[in-house]
Amino acid sequence: MAQATRKKPVAKTADAAVAARIAAQSHFRALRLGTPFQPRIDALAKTQDWYNWAGYRAPHSLWDEELEYFAIRSQAALFDISPMTKYRIEGPDAEAFLDRVTLRDVTKLKPGRVHYTAWCDDEGFVLDDGTLFRLSPTRFRLCSQERHLPWLLDSAIGFDVIVAEETEAVAGLALQGPTSFAVLRDAGFAGIEKLKVFDLADFQHDGATVTISRTGFTGDLGYELFVPADKALSLWDRLMTAGELRGIRAIGYTALNRARLEAGLIVANADFTTAEHAIRADRLRRPDEIGLGFMIDLEKGHFNGRRAILEARAKRKLRHVLVGLEIEGNIPAEHAIVYHKKHREVGLVSAAMWSPMAKRNIAIASLERPYGDTFVEDLWVEIYAMRELQYQKLMKRAKVVARPFIKLDRRTANPPADF
């Protein structure tokens, strides 16, 4: 009979080493990060339709993308914007620093206000666009699609300013739609009716502060709320309870994307390629080429890309233009090629839909100049439509039209309408 052998005890240091190795090798199991609102979103996610937003697990849809869109336009829609990159910029030189790196005049941005802005590299090509919140005379929050911390830190050399990313520390929600004001009022945010478009204010919530701005990405009446991450779930519950009788619904990105297209708003690395992501030189875009030329304030001092932008304007180096299109028929022209006289390729559609609000087939497209000018006629888009399990090529007429495709009076009404 074999004699059992006794195993020698493994040293604690060996145990720790094994545990560390297992942890290091198991990183792939956490495929996507969860936001502070993830428990509530997961509980509502009937479609299980997820995508990667800056490393976070975000929903394309939660229950029905069509009805989620109509929740924006007829009720109140709640969308988790926590993955949006957020930077805290503060200090005596915060205003001067931001005025130096962004296109707009930051000295005109008063505390308690927000503006939409963009920033460029030294060659005048757009690095990103985003929103700048002035929380106090010396404290700002910059929100963007992409991450720019190394560039911001390099740009801050010589300024008495602190630049820190606060994406994980600050949770965010977009509350959009005609009943959004009523939801916030019923939730007990006293004085919310005083906020005009692009205003912001601080309110008390669960022993902490929530910053609420009258901003959004839908072209509708709406607000954005920012709160410490540990107060996220209590804020969600407060809004959902108050909005039950106002038809509040949680939504995913597909519905939001449709609303933003109707509003004529653009998305970085969807409607244009940011300078840090562009591989081919002809993909780079200056502000004037993507409809952001209105931001450029030549009355202020030097800002990043100023000389290159002025030279491009003077020497007619601006070769592209981002436009709105109205397209014949009702089949969306997503990623369709745009032609002049059916044979010369002059651009590409980046976003398209049949708009229930505008009752038009609409799109955003990047076109070569001068084909994006409104006087140019005979534009066509090439659409491939599935018909009985076979793609059919359709050539549909298109014309350049103004953006936004819809304008809703309730977005800017003061005080906001009580639906």
C-alpha positions as CSV (number, residue, x, y, z in Angstrom):
1,M,0.0,0.0,0.0
2,A,1.4,3.3,-1.1
3,Q,2.1,5.7,1.7
4,A,0.5,9.1,1.4
5,T,2.9,12.0,1.1
6,R,2.3,15.2,2.9
7,K,2.5,18.4,0.8
8,K,4.8,21.1,2.0
9,P,3.1,24.4,2.9
10,V,3.5,27.0,0.2
11,A,5.1,30.3,1.3
12,K,2.9,33.3,1.6
13,T,5.1,35.2,-0.8
14,A,4.5,32.4,-3.4
15,D,0.8,32.7,-2.8
16,A,0.9,36.4,-3.4
17,A,2.9,36.0,-6.5
18,V,0.5,33.4,-7.9
19,A,-2.5,35.7,-7.1
20,A,-0.8,38.6,-8.8
21,R,-0.1,36.6,-11.9
22,I,-3.7,35.4,-12.1
23,A,-5.0,38.9,-11.7
24,A,-2.7,40.2,-14.4
25,Q,-3.8,37.4,-16.8
26,S,-7.5,37.9,-16.0
27,H,-7.7,41.5,-17.2
28,F,-9.5,40.4,-20.4
29,R,-12.4,39.2,-18.3
30,A,-13.4,42.8,-17.6
31,L,-14.0,43.6,-21.3
32,R,-15.7,47.0,-20.6
33,L,-15.9,49.3,-17.7
34,G,-19.3,50.0,-16.0
35,T,-20.4,53.6,-15.3
36,P,-21.8,54.6,-11.9
37,F,-25.3,54.1,-13.3
38,Q,-24.6,50.6,-14.6
39,P,-26.8,48.7,-12.1
40,R,-29.8,50.7,-13.1
41,I,-29.1,50.5,-16.9
42,D,-28.4,46.7,-16.7
43,A,-31.7,46.2,-15.0
44,L,-33.5,47.9,-18.0
45,A,-31.4,46.5,-20.8
46,K,-33.9,44.2,-22.6
47,T,-32.1,44.3,-26.0
48,Q,-28.6,43.6,-24.6
49,D,-27.3,45.8,-27.4
50,W,-24.0,47.2,-26.3
51,Y,-21.0,49.2,-27.7
52,N,-17.7,50.5,-26.6
53,W,-17.7,54.1,-25.5
54,A,-14.2,55.2,-24.5
55,G,-13.7,51.8,-22.7
56,Y,-17.2,51.8,-21.1
57,R,-20.0,49.4,-21.8
58,A,-22.8,51.6,-23.2
59,P,-26.1,50.7,-24.8
60,H,-27.1,51.2,-28.4
61,S,-30.6,50.6,-27.2
62,L,-32.3,49.4,-24.0
63,W,-35.8,48.4,-25.0
64,D,-36.7,49.6,-28.5
65,E,-34.6,52.1,-30.4
66,E,-37.6,53.6,-32.3
67,L,-39.7,54.2,-29.2
68,E,-36.6,55.5,-27.4
69,Y,-36.3,58.2,-30.1
70,F,-39.9,59.2,-29.7
71,A,-39.4,59.4,-25.9
72,I,-36.9,62.2,-26.6
73,R,-39.4,64.1,-28.8
74,S,-42.6,63.5,-26.8
75,Q,-41.7,62.7,-23.2
76,A,-38.4,62.8,-21.2
77,A,-35.4,60.7,-22.1
78,L,-32.6,59.8,-19.7
79,F,-29.2,59.0,-21.2
80,D,-26.0,58.1,-19.4
81,I,-23.1,60.5,-20.5
82,S,-20.7,59.4,-17.8
83,P,-18.1,58.0,-20.3
84,M,-17.8,61.4,-21.8
85,T,-14.2,62.7,-21.1
86,K,-14.3,65.4,-18.4
87,Y,-11.4,67.6,-17.3
88,R,-11.1,69.9,-14.3
89,I,-9.2,73.0,-15.2
90,E,-8.7,75.5,-12.4
91,G,-6.3,78.1,-11.1
92,P,-5.4,81.8,-11.5
93,D,-4.5,81.3,-15.2
94,A,-7.4,78.9,-16.1
95,E,-9.1,81.5,-18.2
96,A,-5.9,82.6,-20.0
97,F,-4.9,79.0,-20.6
98,L,-8.3,78.0,-22.1
99,D,-8.4,81.2,-24.2
100,R,-5.0,80.2,-25.6
101,V,-5.9,76.6,-26.6
102,T,-9.6,76.9,-27.7
103,L,-11.1,78.9,-30.6
104,R,-13.7,81.0,-28.8
105,D,-13.1,84.0,-26.5
106,V,-13.1,82.5,-23.0
107,T,-13.1,85.9,-21.4
108,K,-16.7,86.4,-22.7
109,L,-17.8,83.2,-20.9
110,K,-19.2,84.3,-17.6
111,P,-19.4,82.0,-14.5
112,G,-22.6,80.0,-14.6
113,R,-22.5,79.7,-18.4
114,V,-21.5,77.1,-21.0
115,H,-20.3,77.4,-24.5
116,Y,-19.6,74.9,-27.4
117,T,-16.0,75.2,-28.6
118,A,-13.2,73.4,-30.4
119,W,-9.4,73.2,-30.3
120,C,-6.8,72.7,-33.0
121,D,-3.2,71.6,-33.4
122,D,-0.5,74.0,-34.6
123,E,-1.5,73.4,-38.2
124,G,-5.0,74.6,-37.5
125,F,-6.5,71.1,-37.8
126,V,-9.3,70.2,-35.4
127,L,-8.3,68.0,-32.5
128,D,-11.8,67.8,-31.0
129,D,-14.9,69.7,-30.2
130,G,-16.7,69.9,-26.8
131,T,-18.4,71.9,-24.2
132,L,-16.7,74.3,-21.7
133,F,-18.5,74.9,-18.4
134,R,-17.4,77.9,-16.4
135,L,-18.1,76.9,-12.8
136,S,-16.5,79.9,-11.1
137,P,-14.1,82.7,-12.1
138,T,-11.1,80.3,-11.8
139,R,-12.7,76.8,-12.3
140,F,-13.8,75.2,-15.5
141,R,-15.0,71.7,-16.7
142,L,-14.1,70.8,-20.3
143,C,-16.0,67.8,-21.8
144,S,-15.0,66.1,-25.0
145,Q,-15.3,63.0,-27.1
146,E,-11.6,62.0,-27.1
147,R,-8.9,62.1,-24.4
148,H,-6.4,65.0,-24.5
149,L,-4.7,65.0,-21.1
150,P,-1.0,64.8,-22.4
151,W,-1.7,67.6,-24.9
152,L,-3.5,69.8,-22.3
153,L,-0.7,69.3,-19.8
154,D,2.0,70.2,-22.4
155,S,-0.1,73.3,-23.4
156,A,-0.3,74.3,-19.8
157,I,3.4,74.8,-19.3
158,G,3.9,78.4,-18.2
159,F,0.4,78.8,-16.9
160,D,-0.6,78.7,-13.2
161,V,-3.3,76.1,-13.7
162,I,-4.2,72.6,-12.7
163,V,-5.5,70.2,-15.3
164,A,-6.9,66.9,-14.1
165,E,-9.1,64.2,-15.7
166,E,-12.3,63.6,-13.6
167,T,-14.1,61.2,-15.9
168,E,-14.4,58.4,-13.3
169,A,-15.1,60.8,-10.4
170,V,-18.0,62.6,-12.0
171,A,-21.1,60.9,-13.2
172,G,-23.3,62.5,-15.9
173,L,-26.8,62.3,-17.2
174,A,-28.6,63.9,-20.1
175,L,-32.3,64.5,-19.5
176,Q,-33.9,65.6,-22.8
177,G,-37.4,66.1,-24.1
178,P,-40.5,68.3,-23.6
179,T,-41.2,67.1,-20.1
180,S,-37.6,67.4,-18.9
181,F,-38.2,70.7,-17.1
182,A,-41.3,69.3,-15.3
183,V,-39.3,66.3,-14.2
184,L,-36.6,68.4,-12.6
185,R,-39.1,70.7,-11.0
186,D,-41.1,67.8,-9.6
187,A,-37.9,66.2,-8.3
188,G,-37.4,69.2,-6.1
189,F,-34.7,71.2,-7.9
190,A,-36.1,74.6,-6.8
191,G,-35.2,77.4,-9.2
192,I,-34.6,75.2,-12.2
193,E,-37.0,77.3,-14.2
194,K,-34.5,80.2,-14.0
195,L,-32.0,78.4,-16.3
196,K,-31.8,79.8,-19.8
197,V,-30.1,77.9,-22.7
198,F,-26.4,77.4,-21.8
199,D,-26.9,78.4,-18.2
200,L,-25.7,76.2,-15.3
201,A,-26.3,76.2,-11.5
202,D,-25.5,74.0,-8.5
203,F,-28.3,72.3,-6.6
204,Q,-28.3,70.1,-3.4
205,H,-28.7,66.4,-3.8
206,D,-28.2,63.6,-1.2
207,G,-25.7,65.7,0.9
208,A,-23.7,66.6,-2.2
209,T,-23.9,69.1,-5.1
210,V,-25.3,68.3,-8.5
211,T,-24.4,70.8,-11.3
212,I,-27.3,71.2,-13.8
213,S,-26.9,72.9,-17.2
214,R,-29.5,73.7,-19.8
215,T,-27.6,71.9,-22.5
216,G,-27.9,68.8,-24.6
217,F,-27.3,67.0,-27.8
218,T,-30.8,66.6,-29.2
219,G,-32.0,70.1,-30.3
220,D,-34.8,69.8,-27.8
221,L,-35.6,71.2,-24.3
222,G,-33.1,69.5,-22.1
223,Y,-30.5,69.4,-19.4
224,E,-27.3,67.8,-18.4
225,L,-26.6,66.8,-14.8
226,F,-23.1,66.2,-13.2
227,V,-22.8,64.6,-9.8
228,P,-20.1,62.8,-7.7
229,A,-20.0,59.2,-8.7
230,D,-21.1,57.9,-5.3
231,K,-24.3,59.9,-5.6
232,A,-25.2,58.6,-9.1
233,L,-27.7,55.9,-8.2
234,S,-29.6,58.2,-5.8
235,L,-29.8,60.8,-8.5
236,W,-31.1,58.3,-11.0
237,D,-33.8,57.1,-8.6
238,R,-34.8,60.6,-7.8
239,L,-35.3,61.5,-11.4
240,M,-37.1,58.3,-12.3
241,T,-39.5,58.6,-9.4
242,A,-40.3,62.2,-10.2
243,G,-40.7,61.5,-13.9
244,E,-43.0,58.5,-13.7
245,L,-46.1,60.5,-14.5
246,R,-44.2,62.5,-17.1
247,G,-43.3,59.5,-19.2
248,I,-39.5,59.4,-18.4
249,R,-37.6,56.6,-20.1
250,A,-34.0,55.5,-20.2
251,I,-32.5,55.4,-23.7
252,G,-29.5,54.3,-25.7
253,Y,-27.2,56.0,-28.2
254,T,-29.1,55.1,-31.4
255,A,-32.1,57.2,-30.4
256,L,-29.8,60.1,-29.2
257,N,-27.9,59.9,-32.5
258,R,-31.1,60.3,-34.5
259,A,-32.1,63.4,-32.5
260,R,-28.7,65.0,-32.8
261,L,-28.8,64.5,-36.6
262,E,-32.2,66.3,-36.8
263,A,-30.6,69.1,-34.8
264,G,-27.7,69.2,-37.3
265,L,-25.0,68.5,-34.7
266,I,-21.8,66.7,-35.5
267,V,-19.8,63.9,-33.8
268,A,-16.0,63.7,-33.7
269,N,-14.6,60.7,-35.6
270,A,-18.0,60.1,-37.1
271,D,-18.7,63.2,-39.2
272,F,-15.0,64.3,-39.2
273,T,-11.8,62.7,-38.2
274,T,-9.9,64.4,-35.4
275,A,-6.3,65.4,-36.1
276,E,-4.8,62.8,-33.7
277,H,-6.8,59.9,-35.3
278,A,-6.3,60.8,-38.9
279,I,-3.8,58.5,-40.7
280,R,-4.1,60.1,-44.2
281,A,-3.2,63.7,-44.6
282,D,-6.3,64.4,-46.7
283,R,-8.6,63.4,-43.9
284,L,-7.5,66.3,-41.7
285,R,-10.0,69.2,-41.3
286,R,-9.8,72.8,-40.3
287,P,-12.8,74.4,-38.4
288,D,-14.1,76.1,-41.5
289,E,-14.3,72.8,-43.3
290,I,-16.6,71.2,-40.7
291,G,-19.0,74.1,-40.0
292,L,-17.1,75.4,-36.9
293,G,-15.7,78.5,-38.5
294,F,-18.2,80.6,-36.5
295,M,-16.2,79.8,-33.3
296,I,-13.0,81.5,-34.5
297,D,-12.6,84.8,-32.7
298,L,-9.9,86.9,-34.4
299,E,-10.5,89.7,-31.9
300,K,-8.8,87.9,-29.1
301,G,-5.1,87.2,-28.7
302,H,-3.1,84.3,-30.2
303,F,-4.6,80.8,-30.0
304,N,-3.5,77.4,-31.2
305,G,-3.7,77.1,-34.9
306,R,-4.5,80.8,-35.5
307,R,-1.7,81.5,-38.1
308,A,-2.5,78.3,-40.1
309,I,-6.2,79.0,-40.1
310,L,-5.7,82.5,-41.4
311,E,-3.3,81.3,-44.0
312,A,-5.7,78.7,-45.2
313,R,-8.4,81.3,-45.5
314,A,-6.2,83.7,-47.4
315,K,-4.7,81.2,-49.8
316,R,-7.9,79.3,-50.4
317,K,-6.6,76.0,-48.9
318,L,-10.1,75.1,-47.5
319,R,-11.0,72.2,-49.8
320,H,-14.0,70.7,-48.0
321,V,-17.2,71.7,-46.4
322,L,-19.7,69.9,-44.1
323,V,-23.3,70.3,-45.3
324,G,-26.8,69.2,-44.7
325,L,-28.5,67.3,-47.5
326,E,-32.1,66.6,-48.3
327,I,-32.4,63.4,-50.4
328,E,-35.1,62.2,-52.7
329,G,-37.2,59.3,-51.4
330,N,-37.3,57.8,-47.9
331,I,-34.4,55.4,-47.8
332,P,-31.6,56.6,-45.5
333,A,-28.3,57.2,-47.4
334,E,-26.0,56.1,-44.6
335,H,-22.3,56.3,-45.8
336,A,-23.4,56.9,-49.4
337,I,-21.1,58.4,-51.9
338,V,-22.2,61.7,-53.3
339,Y,-21.8,62.4,-57.0
340,H,-22.0,65.5,-59.2
341,K,-23.9,64.7,-62.4
342,K,-23.9,61.0,-61.5
343,H,-20.3,60.5,-62.4
344,R,-17.9,62.7,-60.5
345,E,-17.4,61.6,-56.9
346,V,-17.5,64.7,-54.7
347,G,-18.1,63.5,-51.1
348,L,-19.4,61.1,-48.6
349,V,-22.5,61.0,-46.3
350,S,-21.5,60.4,-42.6
351,A,-25.0,60.3,-41.0
352,A,-28.4,59.9,-42.5
353,M,-32.0,59.1,-41.6
354,W,-35.6,59.6,-42.5
355,S,-36.7,62.3,-40.1
356,P,-40.1,61.8,-38.4
357,M,-40.0,65.4,-37.2
358,A,-38.9,67.1,-40.4
359,K,-40.7,64.5,-42.7
360,R,-37.6,64.6,-44.9
361,N,-34.8,62.2,-45.9
362,I,-31.9,64.0,-44.3
363,A,-28.1,63.6,-44.1
364,I,-24.8,65.2,-43.1
365,A,-22.1,64.9,-45.7
366,S,-18.5,66.1,-46.3
367,L,-18.2,67.5,-49.8
368,E,-15.4,68.9,-51.9
369,R,-15.5,72.6,-52.6
370,P,-17.3,74.1,-54.5
371,Y,-19.8,71.2,-54.6
372,G,-21.0,71.9,-51.1
373,D,-22.2,75.4,-52.1
374,T,-25.9,75.8,-52.2
375,F,-25.9,77.0,-55.8
376,V,-24.4,73.7,-57.1
377,E,-27.1,71.6,-58.6
378,D,-27.3,68.0,-60.0
379,L,-26.0,66.3,-56.9
380,W,-26.8,62.5,-56.4
381,V,-26.2,59.9,-53.8
382,E,-25.6,56.2,-54.4
383,I,-27.8,54.1,-52.1
384,Y,-27.8,50.3,-51.9
385,A,-31.2,49.1,-50.7
386,M,-32.0,45.5,-49.8
387,R,-34.9,44.2,-51.9
388,E,-35.9,40.5,-51.6
389,L,-32.4,39.4,-50.4
390,Q,-30.6,41.3,-53.1
391,Y,-29.1,44.8,-53.0
392,Q,-30.4,47.2,-55.5
393,K,-28.4,50.3,-56.5
394,L,-30.5,53.5,-56.3
395,M,-29.3,56.9,-57.5
396,K,-31.3,59.6,-55.7
397,R,-31.2,63.3,-56.1
398,A,-29.8,65.5,-53.3
399,K,-29.6,69.1,-52.5
400,V,-27.7,71.2,-50.0
401,V,-30.0,72.6,-47.2
402,A,-29.4,74.5,-44.1
403,R,-28.9,72.9,-40.7
404,P,-30.5,72.3,-38.2
405,F,-33.1,70.3,-40.0
406,I,-35.6,71.0,-37.3
407,K,-36.0,73.9,-34.9
408,L,-38.1,73.5,-31.7
409,D,-39.3,76.6,-29.9
410,R,-39.4,74.7,-26.6
411,R,-35.6,74.3,-26.7
412,T,-35.1,78.0,-26.1
413,A,-38.4,79.1,-24.4
414,N,-38.0,81.2,-21.2
415,P,-39.3,80.0,-18.8
416,P,-39.3,76.5,-20.2
417,A,-42.7,75.1,-21.2
418,D,-44.5,72.9,-18.6
419,F,-45.7,69.8,-20.6
